[in-house]
Amino acid sequence: MCGIVGYIGKNQAAPILLEGLSKLEYRGYDSAGIAIFDNNKIEVAKAKGRLAVLSEKTNDGKSVTGTMGIGHTRWATHGEPSDVNSHPHLSMSGRFAVVHNGIIENYISLKKMLIEKGFEFISETDTEVIAHLFEYYYTGDILDAMVKVINRVEGSYALGVLCSDYPDSFIAVRKSSPLIVGLGDGENFIASDVTAILKHTRNIYRLEDNEIAVLNHDCVTVYNNDKEEVKKEMFTVDWDVSAAEKGGYEHFMMKEIEEQPKAIRDTISPRIKDGRIVLDDISLTAEDIKNINKIYIVACGSAYHVGVVGKYVIEKLCRIPVEVQVASEFRYCDPIINKNDLVIVISQSGETADTLAALKEAKNHGARILSIVNVVGSAIANASDDVIYTWAGPEIAVATTKAYSTQLTVIYLIAAYMAEKLGMFTTGEYSQFVNDLQSLPEKVSEILKSKEEVQYLASKFFNCHSIFFIGRNLDYAVSLEGSLKLKEISYIHSEAYAAGELKHGTISLIEDGTLVIALATGQELFDKTVSNVKEVKARGAVVMGVTTDSHDNMEDVADYVIKIPNINEILLPSLSVVPLQLFGYYVASLKGCDIDKPRNLAKSVTVE
Ligand code: F6R
């Protein structure tokens, strides 16, 4: 996720672009850059680090002259944060400058093709192929080149493109990444979201996938990819600045919950080619996988909860023993590990001090490190033998949602990848699993469509003093996350228990009216969990069951039931966690809590 702004008008462009980018820093902040057209050539200024570094370098934009330009604030995906990897990227002759938000999934084959045609690459980004493709296809008509480029690239993109042959216009397009056009008075804009341009205009065009906008200072023309003009309806934004930053949501947490289908899709789809999981990112060979003796999963908090799901998933699919440990314990437990063990380290920020220390401890014992990280170029990513990035984009809310979901997705990719190499799947099972994995975004969207049902349940229970979550196996693993989500943002005491363990002590805490959220999604253990539900009901508990569409007898025992779609049972955690995130959110909202910044918590825990 990155931020894009573009401007054409009568005023100096650079200060306007920098001001706009400052409103988009929540979308990415590891480097920034601008390209300005002036005196028949394109001038680029870019810098690694926060936008402030670029602002200082350009005297708040005042030192770069010109009245048309594009700007970008980056959240690294391909290539670590650096001056050279930051946008805009230039084509070889310098005729085109490109800013991009999204992921070009076929950039490796395009890069190979362009290198064979004599193009030279200077960055590690997927975006640079777009700049060179423009040059490759350009025969004097920018619209024509744009159509050819978008017909060639696969993946998601929002693009702003300057061409030095066009002193009075620039061009933009989007597919599966946001981009709006702002319509001003004698000036026009593009932006990843309205916050960047609200100071100048509230009138916008929303671009549909593959609609191309050509911007002049006094008009904007939109075309489809057959180069036919499209009549757009103007939309007037009535959000205030703070709501606009959150895409109209009240909190980043809800925005991020809603972004999960896209984040999961972005994480999965570049790694599935022709029905097979392809992990180009890692160097683990089939031989290496066969030689793994044991797998450790090490992480903190929600990332640790992903590990708990991971244990069940990897053991079930690969039959390799897995031990999950919280990083702060692992680092001091003198672990018995060696070079035949694989240590999977999970971290959104890639900077968590305990997780990094645990990684180093494992490395000292000679173990191989595979990390699952969201922030490219972070300390954990740099210290690992292999990294698989989650393409969740920046997560602003302290309570993780989309990072958790994408970490889980990567666990599924790794487990199925290894199981296939170990010969654990029949061909039919493997393709079915891959298909099911690809259906996750759609099923998560389906759950999100009925979020009001969860909101209603939250309205009944937001005054509780204590809430228990129970489940078995995978349902237990998800209970841990549901309980953490609830307590960290709503400050309601909550505990997650393996459903069969309650009667060994905790059941004494159940009294009249205590809410127990019981997850019973899997077929095999459904009846066992139902028995545990009956035990707590008998002690006065009110039970909210979470189960799949195919279990219609949950209603017989639970007071309230939340249903999730059916899918391969191993993948159910990706679905069952969603209503629990929503429940935590709505309870906290009804209690008036500071949802995005819960008390005493920080987003990145860089101290021990
Ligand atoms: C809870 C949460 C934390 C993090 C934990 C690890 O919602 O976000 O529990 O999961 O602090 O952080 P990372 O993943 O950055 O290592």
Residues whose N, C-alpha, C, O or C-beta is under 5 A from the ligand:
A	BS01	F6R	C300 G301 S302 A303 I346 S347 Q348 S349 G350 T352 V398 A399 T400 K603
